[in-house]
Every structure is written in C-alpha cells, then in structure tokens.
Amino acid sequence: MNLENLQKTRIAYAELDEFIELLDEEDRNKIPIKLREFFKNEKDKEYFKNISTEIPIEEQNLKEETLALIALLYVKYICEDEEEKQQLKQIYEENEKIYRDKIKERYDPDKALQRKNNQTNHKENNIETSSKEIIPHKESTLRKIINKIKEFFKIKK
C-alpha cells in the first residue's frame, strides 16, 4: 500500500471511529471491541472531522472509504433484520459486478486498440463527433448506502 492510500485509510478510520462513538451504546456494543480498538489505534490521530448528529450524513462530506466501512459494519454487526441484510448484500454484489465490468471494459486490450484507432482516424479527418448514449438512471451504491444509513438513524431517534 502506498503512502497516499495509507493516509486515506487512516483518515477513514478516524472518521469511522468518530462515527462509532456517536452510536447509541447498544449499537456500539454490537461492534466487537477489538475491531473498535483497531480503528482507534490505526486512525490518523491528527485528523478530526467533527461529525454532527444534527446534519444528515450525506452532507457531512465523509470519505467514500468511511461510508463503505459504515455500510459494512451496519450489515455485519448492527442490522438485525435478516431480510434487509440479504437485500443489502445483493445490492453490494450487483454494484461490485457493475464495477468489475466497467474496469474490464476499460482495460480490454481489443477495445483500447479500437478506441486508439478511432481517435487517430478522428484526428486525421478533422471530424468532430460525439456519441451520446441514453443510460437509464440507476441509484449508485453510495446513494443506496447513505439511504440505508439515514433509514437506520430515523428508526433510532
């Protein structure tokens, strides 16, 4: 892991540690103490986010890594509804498949060569083209996670 990624991870741990401290005691205690201690010990000790319970979570500008960790902790330890857990796991799996397909397409050697040839032909002919696809709106993984977390907090209040 390079230094930049390590720093991002430590910042995410700092945000996550702060988030865990804001949970009510019952939910906080569902997360194993060794795991909570790990986040506390490995976090960036100089980074403070000041998460507020008064502001919706999506407006707090938390790192994407933090939101992913919150979602993981929620599914693994806090959520007690098995049906909801299965729905969330299915959403995560679908989004992971979509992500992998995008990466596969982006780095497919045949398609990369084809794109390069198309760019070369485009420059040679001085023709500007733009292709636009109609892509159906699909709720992002991050948005789904945030919505689940918001639902979780609405239930707890």
N, CA and C atoms as an extended XYZ file, in Angstrom:
471
Properties=species:S:1:pos:R:3:atomname:S:1:resname:S:1:resid:I:1 pbc="F F F"
N         0.859       -1.173        0.000 N   MET     1
C         0.000        0.000        0.000 CA  MET     1
C         0.901        1.230        0.000 C   MET     1
N         0.629        2.148       -0.918 N   ASN     2
C         1.480        3.335       -0.967 CA  ASN     2
C         1.088        4.322        0.137 C   ASN     2
N         1.917        5.304        0.342 N   LEU     3
C         1.742        6.258        1.427 CA  LEU     3
C         0.425        7.018        1.333 C   LEU     3
N         0.053        7.394        0.110 N   GLU     4
C        -1.189        8.148       -0.088 CA  GLU     4
C        -2.409        7.305        0.312 C   GLU     4
N        -2.422        6.043       -0.111 N   ASN     5
C        -3.541        5.164        0.247 CA  ASN     5
C        -3.576        4.889        1.745 C   ASN     5
N        -2.412        4.751        2.348 N   LEU     6
C        -2.336        4.526        3.791 CA  LEU     6
C        -2.922        5.722        4.532 C   LEU     6
N        -2.610        6.918        4.075 N   GLN     7
C        -3.145        8.121        4.713 CA  GLN     7
C        -4.665        8.196        4.548 C   GLN     7
N        -5.178        7.874        3.365 N   LYS     8
C        -6.625        7.862        3.136 CA  LYS     8
C        -7.302        6.866        4.073 C   LYS     8
N        -6.683        5.709        4.230 N   THR     9
C        -7.240        4.678        5.105 CA  THR     9
C        -7.265        5.157        6.550 C   THR     9
N        -6.191        5.784        6.993 N   ARG    10
C        -6.122        6.273        8.378 CA  ARG    10
C        -7.146        7.388        8.620 C   ARG    10
N        -7.386        8.208        7.623 N   ILE    11
C        -8.408        9.258        7.741 CA  ILE    11
C        -9.793        8.612        7.813 C   ILE    11
N       -10.026        7.615        6.976 N   ALA    12
C       -11.316        6.901        7.016 CA  ALA    12
C       -11.520        6.260        8.384 C   ALA    12
N       -10.478        5.686        8.943 N   TYR    13
C       -10.574        5.098       10.285 CA  TYR    13
C       -10.895        6.165       11.333 C   TYR    13
N       -10.320        7.357       11.187 N   ALA    14
C       -10.604        8.444       12.125 CA  ALA    14
C       -12.075        8.846       12.040 C   ALA    14
N       -12.573        8.977       10.822 N   GLU    15
C       -13.988        9.320       10.654 CA  GLU    15
C       -14.878        8.210       11.196 C   GLU    15
N       -14.499        6.976       10.921 N   LEU    16
C       -15.284        5.839       11.388 CA  LEU    16
C       -15.279        5.757       12.914 C   LEU    16
N       -14.136        5.976       13.525 N   ASP    17
C       -14.048        5.958       14.986 CA  ASP    17
C       -14.973        7.013       15.582 C   ASP    17
N       -14.959        8.180       15.001 N   GLU    18
C       -15.837        9.255       15.470 CA  GLU    18
C       -17.306        8.873       15.280 C   GLU    18
N       -17.625        8.278       14.140 N   PHE    19
C       -18.997        7.839       13.861 CA  PHE    19
C       -19.448        6.801       14.894 C   PHE    19
N       -18.595        5.821       15.167 N   ILE    20
C       -18.929        4.757       16.124 CA  ILE    20
C       -19.208        5.349       17.498 C   ILE    20
N       -18.428        6.357       17.877 N   GLU    21
C       -18.631        6.990       19.186 CA  GLU    21
C       -19.984        7.689       19.278 C   GLU    21
N       -20.558        8.069       18.140 N   LEU    22
C       -21.857        8.738       18.139 CA  LEU    22
C       -23.037        7.759       18.197 C   LEU    22
N       -22.761        6.478       17.945 N   LEU    23
C       -23.824        5.484       18.012 CA  LEU    23
C       -24.308        5.339       19.445 C   LEU    23
N       -25.584        4.926       19.596 N   ASP    24
C       -26.033        4.662       20.960 CA  ASP    24
C       -25.281        3.442       21.490 C   ASP    24
N       -25.241        3.327       22.781 N   GLU    25
C       -24.405        2.300       23.412 CA  GLU    25
C       -24.764        0.893       22.941 C   GLU    25
N       -26.043        0.626       22.759 N   GLU    26
C       -26.474       -0.717       22.322 CA  GLU    26
C       -25.879       -1.073       20.957 C   GLU    26
N       -25.955       -0.160       20.001 N   ASP    27
C       -25.409       -0.429       18.667 CA  ASP    27
C       -23.882       -0.442       18.678 C   ASP    27
N       -23.295        0.455       19.437 N   ARG    28
C       -21.833        0.493       19.534 CA  ARG    28
C       -21.302       -0.837       20.082 C   ARG    28
N       -21.989       -1.390       21.055 N   ASN    29
C       -21.547       -2.644       21.668 CA  ASN    29
C       -21.744       -3.859       20.768 C   ASN    29
N       -22.490       -3.718       19.692 N   LYS    30
C       -22.649       -4.810       18.731 CA  LYS    30
C       -21.377       -4.991       17.892 C   LYS    30
N       -20.599       -3.925       17.813 N   ILE    31
C       -19.336       -3.983       17.060 CA  ILE    31
C       -18.270       -4.511       18.022 C   ILE    31
N       -17.574       -5.572       17.661 N   PRO    32
C       -16.585       -6.157       18.577 CA  PRO    32
C       -15.568       -5.122       19.074 C   PRO    32
N       -15.271       -5.187       20.341 N   ILE    33
C       -14.366       -4.217       20.963 CA  ILE    33
C       -12.984       -4.236       20.319 C   ILE    33
N       -12.509       -5.415       19.913 N   LYS    34
C       -11.192       -5.478       19.257 CA  LYS    34
C       -11.201       -4.707       17.945 C   LYS    34
N       -12.307       -4.766       17.226 N   LEU    35
C       -12.420       -4.031       15.971 CA  LEU    35
C       -12.465       -2.525       16.244 C   LEU    35
N       -13.240       -2.122       17.239 N   ARG    36
C       -13.301       -0.702       17.596 CA  ARG    36
C       -11.922       -0.206       18.030 C   ARG    36
N       -11.218       -1.006       18.795 N   GLU    37
C        -9.868       -0.635       19.232 CA  GLU    37
C        -8.913       -0.549       18.042 C   GLU    37
N        -9.076       -1.448       17.076 N   PHE    38
C        -8.238       -1.404       15.875 CA  PHE    38
C        -8.404       -0.063       15.169 C   PHE    38
N        -9.656        0.348       14.937 N   PHE    39
C        -9.896        1.627       14.263 CA  PHE    39
C        -9.320        2.781       15.087 C   PHE    39
N        -9.485        2.730       16.391 N   LYS    40
C        -8.979        3.783       17.264 CA  LYS    40
C        -7.452        3.856       17.216 C   LYS    40
N        -6.797        2.690       17.214 N   ASN    41
C        -5.331        2.660       17.219 CA  ASN    41
C        -4.717        2.990       15.864 C   ASN    41
N        -5.394        2.648       14.785 N   GLU    42
C        -4.832        2.830       13.443 CA  GLU    42
C        -5.258        4.128       12.763 C   GLU    42
N        -6.132        4.895       13.389 N   LYS    43
C        -6.623        6.118       12.758 CA  LYS    43
C        -5.553        7.195       12.739 C   LYS    43
N        -5.775        8.194       11.906 N   ASP    44
C        -4.920        9.375       11.872 CA  ASP    44
C        -5.265       10.186       13.121 C   ASP    44
N        -4.341       10.257       14.047 N   LYS    45
C        -4.589       10.898       15.353 CA  LYS    45
C        -4.708       12.421       15.245 C   LYS    45
N        -4.289       12.977       14.138 N   GLU    46
C        -4.331       14.430       13.967 CA  GLU    46
C        -5.537       14.893       13.153 C   GLU    46
N        -6.343       13.949       12.673 N   TYR    47
C        -7.485       14.293       11.815 CA  TYR    47
C        -8.764       14.250       12.637 C   TYR    47
N        -9.511       15.345       12.595 N   PHE    48
C       -10.788       15.411       13.297 CA  PHE    48
C       -11.852       15.919       12.330 C   PHE    48
N       -12.946       15.203       12.235 N   LYS    49
C       -13.998       15.544       11.283 CA  LYS    49
C       -15.111       16.364       11.925 C   LYS    49
N       -15.366       16.144       13.205 N   ASN    50
C       -16.481       16.786       13.902 CA  ASN    50
C       -17.819       16.443       13.252 C   ASN    50
N       -18.134       15.176       13.233 N   ILE    51
C       -19.413       14.711       12.703 CA  ILE    51
C       -20.516       15.178       13.642 C   ILE    51
N       -21.578       15.686       13.057 N   SER    52
C       -22.697       16.188       13.843 CA  SER    52
C       -23.921       15.315       13.637 C   SER    52
N       -24.609       15.033       14.728 N   THR    53
C       -25.858       14.265       14.624 CA  THR    53
C       -26.997       15.147       14.128 C   THR    53
N       -26.754       16.442       14.056 N   GLU    54
C       -27.779       17.391       13.606 CA  GLU    54
C       -27.809       17.534       12.080 C   GLU    54
N       -26.750       17.092       11.414 N   ILE    55
C       -26.629       17.254        9.963 CA  ILE    55
C       -26.759       15.886        9.303 C   ILE    55
N       -27.559       15.787        8.227 N   PRO    56
C       -27.677       14.494        7.528 CA  PRO    56
C       -26.303       13.977        7.096 C   PRO    56
N       -26.140       12.686        7.158 N   ILE    57
C       -24.832       12.067        6.909 CA  ILE    57
C       -24.293       12.386        5.517 C   ILE    57
N       -25.185       12.490        4.511 N   GLU    58
C       -24.694       12.760        3.157 CA  GLU    58
C       -24.184       14.180        2.998 C   GLU    58
N       -24.472       15.060        3.947 N   GLU    59
C       -23.997       16.436        3.888 CA  GLU    59
C       -22.734       16.647        4.729 C   GLU    59
N       -22.183       15.584        5.283 N   GLN    60
C       -21.028       15.716        6.171 CA  GLN    60
C       -19.702       15.529        5.438 C   GLN    60
N       -19.749       15.289        4.151 N   ASN    61
C       -18.535       15.131        3.337 CA  ASN    61
C       -17.577       14.088        3.897 C   ASN    61
N       -18.146       12.948        4.284 N   LEU    62
C       -17.310       11.845        4.744 CA  LEU    62
C       -16.639       11.201        3.541 C   LEU    62
N       -15.481       10.636        3.766 N   LYS    63
C       -14.750        9.948        2.704 CA  LYS    63
C       -15.552        8.749        2.223 C   LYS    63
N       -15.400        8.436        0.946 N   GLU    64
C       -16.092        7.282        0.369 CA  GLU    64
C       -15.705        6.002        1.115 C   GLU    64
N       -14.444        5.917        1.504 N   GLU    65
C       -13.977        4.745        2.255 CA  GLU    65
C       -14.695        4.627        3.587 C   GLU    65
N       -14.948        5.771        4.226 N   THR    66
C       -15.653        5.781        5.512 CA  THR    66
C       -17.074        5.270        5.331 C   THR    66
N       -17.751        5.760        4.312 N   LEU    67
C       -19.133        5.330        4.069 CA  LEU    67
C       -19.190        3.836        3.777 C   LEU    67
N       -18.208        3.331        3.045 N   ALA    68
C       -18.169        1.899        2.755 CA  ALA    68
C       -17.973        1.099        4.045 C   ALA    68
N       -17.092        1.579        4.921 N   LEU    69
C       -16.864        0.893        6.198 CA  LEU    69
C       -18.106        0.941        7.091 C   LEU    69
N       -18.790        2.086        7.089 N   ILE    70
C       -20.031        2.203        7.869 CA  ILE    70
C       -21.047        1.193        7.356 C   ILE    70
N       -21.168        1.102        6.039 N   ALA    71
C       -22.119        0.144        5.452 CA  ALA    71
C       -21.750       -1.284        5.839 C   ALA    71
N       -20.470       -1.592        5.792 N   LEU    72
C       -20.011       -2.934        6.159 CA  LEU    72
C       -20.324       -3.250        7.617 C   LEU    72
N       -20.015       -2.321        8.504 N   LEU    73
C       -20.309       -2.533        9.920 CA  LEU    73
C       -21.806       -2.679       10.166 C   LEU    73
N       -22.587       -1.883        9.445 N   TYR    74
C       -24.039       -1.957        9.600 CA  TYR    74
C       -24.557       -3.342        9.221 C   TYR    74
N       -24.134       -3.834        8.066 N   VAL    75
C       -24.615       -5.141        7.605 CA  VAL    75
C       -24.085       -6.266        8.493 C   VAL    75
N       -22.830       -6.187        8.842 N   LYS    76
C       -22.198       -7.285        9.570 CA  LYS    76
C       -22.588       -7.345       11.046 C   LYS    76
N       -22.741       -6.189       11.701 N   TYR    77
C       -22.911       -6.199       13.145 CA  TYR    77
C       -24.196       -5.556       13.665 C   TYR    77
N       -24.641       -4.475       13.055 N   ILE    78
C       -25.736       -3.703       13.640 CA  ILE    78
C       -27.108       -4.164       13.163 C   ILE    78
N       -27.252       -4.372       11.864 N   CYS    79
C       -28.542       -4.762       11.287 CA  CYS    79
C       -28.954       -6.139       11.808 C   CYS    79
N       -30.151       -6.215       12.343 N   GLU    80
C       -30.634       -7.486       12.882 CA  GLU    80
C       -31.700       -8.121       11.997 C   GLU    80
N       -32.181       -7.386       11.010 N   ASP    81
C       -33.213       -7.884       10.098 CA  ASP    81
C       -32.541       -8.672        8.973 C   ASP    81
N       -32.710       -9.981        8.985 N   GLU    82
C       -32.043      -10.848        8.005 CA  GLU    82
C       -32.461      -10.520        6.573 C   GLU    82
N       -33.719      -10.169        6.379 N   GLU    83
C       -34.193       -9.833        5.029 CA  GLU    83
C       -33.485       -8.576        4.516 C   GLU    83
N       -33.356       -7.575        5.373 N   GLU    84
C       -32.661       -6.351        4.982 CA  GLU    84
C       -31.186       -6.639        4.698 C   GLU    84
N       -30.563       -7.479        5.519 N   LYS    85
C       -29.162       -7.861        5.294 CA  LYS    85
C       -28.997       -8.493        3.922 C   LYS    85
N       -29.891       -9.398        3.568 N   GLN    86
C       -29.799      -10.075        2.278 CA  GLN    86
C       -29.989       -9.093        1.132 C   GLN    86
N       -30.922       -8.158        1.286 N   GLN    87
C       -31.138       -7.144        0.252 CA  GLN    87
C       -29.882       -6.291        0.066 C   GLN    87
N       -29.286       -5.872        1.171 N   LEU    88
C       -28.072       -5.056        1.089 CA  LEU    88
C       -26.930       -5.830        0.462 C   LEU    88
N       -26.758       -7.074        0.858 N   LYS    89
C       -25.693       -7.892        0.278 CA  LYS    89
C       -25.898       -8.048       -1.228 C   LYS    89
N       -27.147       -8.227       -1.641 N   GLN    90
C       -27.440       -8.366       -3.071 CA  GLN    90
C       -27.097       -7.065       -3.808 C   GLN    90
N       -27.443       -5.942       -3.235 N   ILE    91
C       -27.123       -4.643       -3.841 CA  ILE    91
C       -25.612       -4.500       -3.980 C   ILE    91
N       -24.863       -4.853       -2.916 N   TYR    92
C       -23.405       -4.741       -2.950 CA  TYR    92
C       -22.813       -5.642       -4.033 C   TYR    92
N       -23.342       -6.850       -4.135 N   GLU    93
C       -22.837       -7.783       -5.155 CA  GLU    93
C       -23.114       -7.272       -6.562 C   GLU    93
N       -24.319       -6.737       -6.790 N   GLU    94
C       -24.665       -6.201       -8.110 CA  GLU    94
C       -23.754       -5.025       -8.474 C   GLU    94
N       -23.538       -4.153       -7.507 N   ASN    95
C       -22.685       -2.992       -7.762 CA  ASN    95
C       -21.233       -3.396       -7.973 C   ASN    95
N       -20.774       -4.410       -7.274 N   GLU    96
C       -19.417       -4.909       -7.474 CA  GLU    96
C       -19.274       -5.476       -8.883 C   GLU    96
N       -20.290       -6.193       -9.349 N   LYS    97
C       -20.266       -6.758      -10.705 CA  LYS    97
C       -20.227       -5.633      -11.748 C   LYS    97
N       -21.037       -4.610      -11.552 N   ILE    98
C       -21.049       -3.468      -12.472 CA  ILE    98
C       -19.671       -2.805      -12.498 C   ILE    98
N       -19.072       -2.622      -11.322 N   TYR    99
C       -17.749       -2.009      -11.223 CA  TYR    99
C       -16.710       -2.850      -11.958 C   TYR    99
N       -16.732       -4.155      -11.731 N   ARG   100
C       -15.767       -5.042      -12.395 CA  ARG   100
C       -15.956       -5.032      -13.900 C   ARG   100
N       -17.208       -5.011      -14.361 N   ASP   101
C       -17.471       -4.965      -15.800 CA  ASP   101
C       -16.923       -3.681      -16.421 C   ASP   101
N       -17.077       -2.558      -15.711 N   LYS   102
C       -16.555       -1.283      -16.218 CA  LYS   102
C       -15.030       -1.331      -16.322 C   LYS   102
N       -14.411       -1.881      -15.284 N   ILE   103
C       -12.940       -1.992      -15.290 CA  ILE   103
C       -12.500       -2.912      -16.420 C   ILE   103
N       -13.190       -4.028      -16.563 N   LYS   104
C       -12.849       -4.991      -17.612 CA  LYS   104
C       -12.966       -4.332      -18.990 C   LYS   104
N       -14.039       -3.579      -19.193 N   GLU   105
C       -14.235       -2.924      -20.488 CA  GLU   105
C       -13.179       -1.839      -20.713 C   GLU   105
N       -12.879       -1.092      -19.674 N   ARG   106
C       -11.909       -0.006      -19.792 CA  ARG   106
C       -10.525       -0.531      -20.176 C   ARG   106
N       -10.152       -1.676      -19.614 N   TYR   107
C        -8.804       -2.192      -19.836 CA  TYR   107
C        -8.761       -3.380      -20.800 C   TYR   107
N        -9.839       -3.621      -21.527 N   ASP   108
C        -9.858       -4.670      -22.534 CA  ASP   108
C        -8.926       -4.245      -23.667 C   ASP   108
N        -7.890       -5.038      -23.948 N   PRO   109
C        -6.903       -4.636      -24.966 CA  PRO   109
C        -7.513       -4.390      -26.338 C   PRO   109
N        -8.465       -5.207      -26.745 N   ASP   110
C        -9.089       -5.021      -28.059 CA  ASP   110
C        -9.840       -3.699      -28.140 C   ASP   110
N       -10.580       -3.385      -27.092 N   LYS   111
C       -11.347       -2.136      -27.097 CA  LYS   111
C       -10.425       -0.929      -26.978 C   LYS   111
N        -9.352       -1.071      -26.214 N   ALA   112
C        -8.395        0.032      -26.091 CA  ALA   112
C        -7.760        0.330      -27.448 C   ALA   112
N        -7.391       -0.718      -28.176 N   LEU   113
C        -6.815       -0.550      -29.509 CA  LEU   113
C        -7.838        0.081      -30.453 C   LEU   113
N        -9.073       -0.377      -30.364 N   GLN   114
C       -10.128        0.169      -31.204 CA  GLN   114
C       -10.342        1.660      -30.894 C   GLN   114
N       -10.343        2.022      -29.604 N   ARG   115
C       -10.503        3.435      -29.235 CA  ARG   115
C        -9.340        4.264      -29.776 C   ARG   115
N        -8.149        3.719      -29.675 N   LYS   116
C        -6.965        4.436      -30.165 CA  LYS   116
C        -7.073        4.646      -31.679 C   LYS   116
N        -7.489        3.600      -32.409 N   ASN   117
C        -7.661        3.720      -33.857 CA  ASN   117
C        -8.738        4.739      -34.195 C   ASN   117
N        -9.816        4.738      -33.448 N   ASN   118
C       -10.893        5.704      -33.683 CA  ASN   118
C       -10.407        7.130      -33.440 C   ASN   118
N        -9.607        7.320      -32.392 N   GLN   119
C        -9.078        8.654      -32.105 CA  GLN   119
C        -8.137        9.105      -33.219 C   GLN   119
N        -7.335        8.187      -33.705 N   THR   120
C        -6.401        8.508      -34.790 CA  THR   120
C        -7.173        8.891      -36.047 C   THR   120
N        -8.180        8.097      -36.395 N   ASN   121
C        -8.993        8.406      -37.567 CA  ASN   121
C        -9.705        9.738      -37.409 C   ASN   121
N       -10.158        9.998      -36.225 N   HIS   122
C       -10.862       11.244      -35.963 CA  HIS   122
C        -9.936       12.444      -36.184 C   HIS   122
N        -8.726       12.357      -35.677 N   LYS   123
C        -7.768       13.453      -35.823 CA  LYS   123
C        -7.381       13.638      -37.291 C   LYS   123
N        -7.221       12.548      -37.999 N   GLU   124
C        -6.806       12.629      -39.405 CA  GLU   124
C        -7.879       13.279      -40.261 C   GLU   124
N        -9.114       13.011      -39.953 N   ASN   125
C       -10.212       13.530      -40.772 CA  ASN   125
C       -10.731       14.875      -40.284 C   ASN   125
N       -10.203       15.358      -39.145 N   ASN   126
C       -10.674       16.617      -38.568 CA  ASN   126
C       -12.193       16.661      -38.459 C   ASN   126
N       -12.741       15.558      -38.079 N   ILE   127
C       -14.184       15.474      -37.916 CA  ILE   127
C       -14.478       15.370      -36.428 C   ILE   127
N       -15.325       16.247      -35.981 N   GLU   128
C       -15.712       16.168      -34.575 CA  GLU   128
C       -16.985       15.345      -34.481 C   GLU   128
N       -16.912       14.347      -33.667 N   THR   129
C       -18.101       13.526      -33.438 CA  THR   129
C       -18.307       13.401      -31.951 C   THR   129
N       -19.511       13.217      -31.606 N   SER   130
C       -19.807       12.957      -30.199 CA  SER   130
C       -20.887       11.889      -30.161 C   SER   130
N       -20.643       10.929      -29.347 N   SER   131
C       -21.641        9.877      -29.207 CA  SER   131
C       -22.234        9.984      -27.825 C   SER   131
N       -23.514        9.930      -27.793 N   LYS   132
C       -24.214       10.012      -26.516 CA  LYS   132
C       -25.129        8.800      -26.402 C   LYS   132
N       -24.983        8.143      -25.292 N   GLU   133
C       -25.841        7.002      -25.009 CA  GLU   133
C       -26.879        7.421      -23.997 C   GLU   133
N       -28.024        6.854      -24.137 N   ILE   134
C       -29.034        7.058      -23.115 CA  ILE   134
C       -28.840        5.935      -22.112 C   ILE   134
N       -28.450        6.335      -20.932 N   ILE   135
C       -28.188        5.362      -19.881 CA  ILE   135
C       -29.298        5.513      -18.843 C   ILE   135
N       -29.968        4.416      -18.560 N   PRO   136
C       -31.040        4.517      -17.558 CA  PRO   136
C       -30.444        4.893      -16.201 C   PRO   136
N       -31.140        5.763      -15.493 N   HIS   137
C       -30.666        6.188      -14.171 CA  HIS   137
C       -30.739        5.022      -13.208 C   HIS   137
N       -29.616        4.744      -12.579 N   LYS   138
C       -29.562        3.674      -11.597 CA  LYS   138
C       -28.950        4.260      -10.344 C   LYS   138
N       -29.576        4.036       -9.238 N   GLU   139
C       -29.102        4.577       -7.979 CA  GLU   139
C       -27.715        4.023       -7.673 C   GLU   139
N       -26.786        4.902       -7.351 N   SER   140
C       -25.409        4.485       -7.083 CA  SER   140
C       -25.323        3.717       -5.774 C   SER   140
N       -24.263        2.953       -5.653 N   THR   141
C       -24.027        2.195       -4.427 CA  THR   141
C       -23.947        3.128       -3.242 C   THR   141
N       -23.206        4.190       -3.410 N   LEU   142
C       -23.025        5.134       -2.325 CA  LEU   142
C       -24.359        5.716       -1.898 C   LEU   142
N       -25.209        6.064       -2.855 N   ARG   143
C       -26.524        6.628       -2.547 CA  ARG   143
C       -27.365        5.597       -1.786 C   ARG   143
N       -27.318        4.323       -2.214 N   LYS   144
C       -28.076        3.279       -1.525 CA  LYS   144
C       -27.597        3.120       -0.096 C   LYS   144
N       -26.283        3.160        0.100 N   ILE   145
C       -25.717        3.026        1.446 CA  ILE   145
C       -26.167        4.199        2.313 C   ILE   145
N       -26.068        5.393        1.759 N   ILE   146
C       -26.466        6.582        2.520 CA  ILE   146
C       -27.933        6.504        2.894 C   ILE   146
N       -28.783        6.083        1.962 N   ASN   147
C       -30.209        5.962        2.255 CA  ASN   147
C       -30.465        4.953        3.360 C   ASN   147
N       -29.751        3.828        3.339 N   LYS   148
C       -29.912        2.820        4.388 CA  LYS   148
C       -29.467        3.375        5.732 C   LYS   148
N       -28.370        4.110        5.745 N   ILE   149
C       -27.877        4.685        6.989 CA  ILE   149
C       -28.872        5.721        7.504 C   ILE   149
N       -29.424        6.536        6.598 N   LYS   150
C       -30.430        7.517        7.001 CA  LYS   150
C       -31.651        6.821        7.595 C   LYS   150
N       -32.094        5.732        6.956 N   GLU   151
C       -33.214        4.968        7.495 CA  GLU   151
C       -32.879        4.453        8.884 C   GLU   151
N       -31.667        3.975        9.054 N   PHE   152
C       -31.214        3.442       10.330 CA  PHE   152
C       -31.307        4.505       11.421 C   PHE   152
N       -30.842        5.727       11.125 N   PHE   153
C       -30.871        6.773       12.121 CA  PHE   153
C       -32.291        7.282       12.392 C   PHE   153
N       -33.137        7.271       11.400 N   LYS   154
C       -34.528        7.688       11.614 CA  LYS   154
C       -35.224        6.726       12.554 C   LYS   154
N       -34.924        5.454       12.438 N   ILE   155
C       -35.523        4.434       13.292 CA  ILE   155
C       -35.055        4.611       14.727 C   ILE   155
N       -33.795        4.962       14.910 N   LYS   156
C       -33.203        5.039       16.248 CA  LYS   156
C       -33.623        6.282       17.024 C   LYS   156
N       -34.089        7.312       16.366 N   LYS   157
C       -34.413        8.574       17.074 CA  LYS   157
C       -35.705        8.468       17.830 C   LYS   157
